[in-house]
Amino acid sequence: MQKEVTPEELREIVGPLEDDVVSAVIATGATAAEVAEAQAWLSMDDARSKELQHRNQGRVAEIYDLLAAERERVRRPVGVR
């Protein structure tokens, strides 16, 4: 059985994250492998890969959603909701 990802491992895989996002990902009980899989899906650029993301299930899908929301939040200009 793999151990849950640590905050340090999470930031190593994904890069800088706000503490609340780190806490949310840690709360899923995800492993480093699951975080890496979610990050890989998030990093894919082509449309076909984005369509396939919907096949993610369980924790990978949950982590993907958390990371995607954070990416969108960071990309949004200040003052835009």
C-alpha positions in Angstrom: 0.0 0.0 0.0 1.3 3.4 -0.9 1.5 6.2 1.6 -0.4 9.4 1.3 1.3 12.3 -0.4 3.0 14.8 1.8 2.8 18.6 1.3 6.4 18.6 0.2 5.9 15.8 -2.3 2.7 17.5 -3.6 4.5 20.8 -4.2 7.4 18.9 -5.9 5.0 17.3 -8.3 2.7 20.2 -9.0 4.7 23.3 -8.1 3.7 26.2 -5.9 0.2 25.9 -4.3 -1.7 27.9 -1.8 -1.9 26.2 1.6 -5.7 25.7 1.3 -5.2 23.8 -1.9 -2.5 21.7 -0.4 -4.8 20.9 2.5 -7.7 20.0 0.2 -5.5 17.6 -1.8 -4.1 16.0 1.3 -7.6 15.6 2.7 -8.4 13.3 -0.3 -5.9 10.7 1.0 -4.2 10.8 -2.4 -0.9 9.1 -3.0 2.0 10.8 -4.9 1.2 8.6 -7.9 -2.5 9.8 -8.0 -1.3 13.4 -7.8 1.2 12.8 -10.6 -1.6 11.3 -12.7 -3.9 14.2 -12.1 -1.1 16.7 -12.9 -0.3 14.8 -16.1 -4.0 15.1 -17.3 -4.0 18.8 -16.3 -0.8 19.4 -18.3 -2.2 17.9 -21.6 -2.9 20.5 -24.2 -4.6 18.7 -27.0 -8.4 18.6 -27.2 -8.6 14.8 -27.4 -6.7 14.5 -24.1 -9.0 17.0 -22.5 -12.0 14.9 -23.6 -10.4 11.9 -22.0 -10.0 13.6 -18.7 -13.6 12.7 -18.0 -12.6 9.1 -17.6 -10.7 9.9 -14.5 -12.5 8.5 -11.4 -12.1 8.6 -7.7 -9.3 10.5 -6.1 -7.5 11.3 -9.4 -10.7 13.0 -10.7 -11.1 14.9 -7.4 -7.4 16.0 -7.4 -7.7 17.0 -11.0 -10.7 19.2 -10.2 -8.9 20.8 -7.3 -5.8 21.6 -9.3 -7.8 22.8 -12.4 -9.8 25.2 -10.1 -6.6 26.5 -8.7 -5.1 27.0 -12.1 -8.1 28.9 -13.3 -8.1 31.0 -10.1 -4.4 31.9 -10.6 -4.9 32.8 -14.3 -7.9 35.1 -13.6 -7.0 38.8 -13.5 -7.3 40.5 -10.2 -10.8 41.8 -9.6 -12.5 39.3 -12.0 -14.8 36.8 -10.5 
